[in-house]
C-alpha cells in the first residue's frame, strides 16, 4: 500500500511555517499515541530545526498504556521532550503549560536580563491530519477556538489563538509528507484515520489491524465480537466472522467484508476495542 497525497494547501502551509518560525518560541508536535513513529512527519526535524519542541503523544486513552510508557522512555532516552495526554480530557492545559514553562524558563530569564518586556510565549501546534491539533487548542484555550472533527484535513488555514496572558498558539493544517512508500506506515495511517478513507482500501487496512490484534490483543477480539470468533484463523476468515456477527450481509447471505472492515476500523478508532497500539519502539519501520 502506497499513499500519495500532497495537495497544494500543504505545500503552501509548509512554506508559511518556514517563514514564521523566527517568531516561534516552542513547537508542540502532536503524534498519535497508537502509532507515534508512523504519525510523526519524517521531515519535522528539518522543518523545525533547533526550535524547542515537545512531542505530544495524543489520544493516549486509545493506546496501550504499557506501550505508551515504552515510547515515552524511548523518546526521552534520545533527548526528546515528550508527554502523553488525551487532548479532550481535563488537566491538559496545566500539564502542557508546566512543560512549556520549564523549557522556556531560560529564555524568559534572558528576556528579563536584557530588559525586554515580558510577552506571551508563541507556540506552533503541528502534526499530520486528524492527530488532534484543534482539539488540543480548544482544551488550552478553554473554548471552541478551532474547528475540530474526526476527518483529516478539517482545519483550514492558520490562526493565532490567545490562551490567557502568557501563551499564543498558532494552529496549522495537518502536514503529510509527499509520498508514503512504506506499506506498514501507510496502513497505520489508514487505520488511525490520518489519511482520508477514499485513499485506501478499507479491507486492506482492516486485515492489517486484525494481524496486530491477533498477535497482541486476541482477548479484545473475543470480548468485542464473541468468544467463538476464529482468532487463530486467517485474517479474511476472521473478518468474515466479524461481518457475520455484525449483520454485514448482502442478498443471498453473502458477507459484505467491506462493511465488516468499516465496523472494525470504527471500533478501533473510537476505543471500543480498548487501548490498542499499532507499533512499538522495537518494531522495524
Secondary structure, 3 states (H helix, E strand, C coil): CCEECCCHHHHHHHHHHHHHHHHCCEEEEEEECCCCCCCCCCCHHHHHCCCEEEEEEECHHHCCHHHHHHHHHHHHHCCCCEEECCCCCCCHHHHHHHHHHHHHHHHHHHHHHCCCCCCCEEEEEEECCCCCHHHHHHHHHCCCCCCCCCCCCCCCCCEEEEECCCEEEEECCCCCCCEECCHHHHHHHHHHCCCCHHHCCHHHHHHHHHHHHHHHCHHHHHHHHCCCCCCCCCHHHHHHHHHHHCCCECHHHCECHHHHHHHHHHHHHCCCCCCCCCCCCCCCC
